[in-house]
């Protein structure tokens, strides 16, 4: 369903969502980490460090650092690809799925209550 927002309204919604996320969720993900998390959960797997680096236009070490933090937070896990040991496969977790489900619910709620 398309939503018609002015740039100012869209930024107001993003502001309200991010402000509440910072206030209520101690994980405080960076924009890059959030983009990686959304890629992993919204695009069908498999996901590799190499593939994520290409998709985001950054180096593999940048993705690795982001995944280190996200792994410590329980949002993703990593395993070696048994078919090609050079590849690292990024896996979804229940905590990561719940985090994004709550974020989606928050966006919907703020979208309904944010003055336009």
Secondary structure, 3 states (H helix, E strand, C coil): CCCCCCHHHHHHHHHHHHHHHHHHCCCCCCHHHHHHHHHHHHCCCCEEHHHHHHHHCCCHHHHHHHHHHHHHCCCEEEEECCCCCCCEEEEECHHHHHHHHHHHHHHHHHHHHCCC
